[in-house]
């Protein structure tokens, strides 16, 4: 099963990932965690270009191509082999980030981005997407207080509002895949909501797999 975590800046995805993976392993699942951009040696090198404050003049088209390059490497080197061996893969960001940030945020055509995503991922789509939602101003304040501030964080507030609204539109368009979680709750409440949604999805996923066999 392929699970992705999505959310605007400061939603808490990254800080929730470790505890979430431990919980799934306690349920006897073999779990691989990764992140975007990055997750491979090549992807980590691309990540440094994307997040560096020295690269504020990075053009949106350049940005999307770099993200897609890192993603293509991650899919082929890590995600697909892990899924093929029966593992659960949990990825901190994936293709929906491209639609939210470069599509809704920068205003690049969504149809074009979807075609580019299909090529970069070889058509691999998550089975479950946990979207941690938070108001833009609250999320950016969290990010400034608790984590390293990077080039993407430094976009204007209106950009981040477009990103959040884009995420909510994406979630509404595919309710069978997305689960929206209020990230303004306590860390424990968010973690519990993630666990509950995932266990339900895993049961459904297993029953579908059995019926297909």
Residue pairs with C-beta under 8 A, 6 or more apart in sequence:
1 83
1 88
1 89
1 127
1 128
1 201
1 202
1 205
2 79
2 83
2 88
2 89
2 91
2 124
2 125
2 126
2 127
2 128
3 88
3 89
3 90
3 91
3 126
3 127
3 128
3 129
3 130
3 198
3 201
4 90
4 91
4 92
4 93
4 94
4 96
4 126
4 128
4 129
4 130
5 13
5 16
5 17
5 90
5 91
5 92
5 93
5 129
5 130
5 132
6 13
6 93
6 94
6 96
6 97
6 100
6 129
6 130
6 131
6 132
6 167
7 13
7 131
7 132
7 133
7 134
7 139
7 167
7 183
8 133
8 134
8 136
8 139
8 160
8 163
8 164
8 167
9 136
9 139
9 140
9 143
9 152
9 153
9 160
10 134
10 138
10 139
10 140
10 141
10 142
10 143
10 146
10 147
11 132
11 133
11 134
11 139
11 183
12 132
12 134
12 142
12 183
12 187
12 190
13 92
13 93
13 132
14 35
14 92
14 147
15 146
15 187
16 132
16 187
16 190
16 191
16 194
17 33
17 35
17 90
17 92
18 33
19 191
20 90
20 191
20 194
20 195
20 198
21 31
21 33
21 90
23 191
23 195
24 31
24 88
24 90
24 198
25 31
27 199
29 87
29 88
29 202
30 86
30 87
30 88
31 87
31 88
31 89
31 90
32 78
32 82
32 87
32 88
32 89
32 90
33 89
33 90
33 91
33 92
34 74
34 78
34 79
34 89
34 90
34 91
34 92
35 91
35 92
35 93
36 43
36 67
36 70
36 71
36 74
36 91
36 92
36 93
36 94
36 97
37 43
37 46
37 47
37 50
37 66
37 67
37 70
37 71
37 93
38 44
38 46
38 47
38 70
38 74
39 70
39 74
39 78
39 91
40 70
40 73
40 74
40 77
40 78
42 70
42 73
42 77
43 70
43 71
43 73
43 74
46 66
46 67
46 69
46 70
47 70
49 55
49 58
49 66
50 58
50 63
50 66
50 67
50 70
50 151
50 152
51 150
51 151
51 152
52 150
52 151
53 149
53 150
53 151
53 154
55 151
56 151
56 154
58 66
58 151
60 102
60 106
60 108
61 108
63 102
63 106
64 98
64 102
64 108
64 113
64 116
67 97
67 98
67 102
68 98
68 116
68 117
68 119
68 120
69 120
71 94
71 95
71 98
71 120
71 121
72 120
72 121
72 122
74 91
75 120
75 121
75 122
75 124
76 122
78 89
79 89
79 91
79 124
80 122
80 124
82 89
83 89
91 126
94 126
94 129
95 117
95 120
95 121
95 125
96 126
96 129
96 167
96 170
98 113
98 116
98 117
99 110
99 113
99 114
99 117
99 166
99 170
100 163
100 164
100 166
100 167
100 170
101 152
101 163
101 166
102 108
102 113
103 109
103 110
103 113
103 166
104 110
104 162
104 163
104 165
104 166
104 167
104 169
105 155
105 159
105 160
105 162
105 163
105 166
106 159
125 177
126 177
127 177
127 201
127 205
128 177
128 179
128 197
128 198
128 201
128 205
129 171
129 177
129 178
129 179
130 179
130 181
130 194
130 197
130 198
131 167
131 171
131 178
131 179
131 180
131 181
132 181
132 183
132 190
133 164
133 167
133 168
133 180
133 181
133 182
133 183
134 142
134 182
134 183
134 184
135 164
135 184
136 157
136 160
136 161
136 164
137 157
138 184
139 160
139 183
140 153
140 157
140 160
143 149
143 153
144 153
168 180
170 178
171 178
171 180
179 197
179 201
181 190
181 193
181 194
181 197
182 190
182 193
183 190
185 193
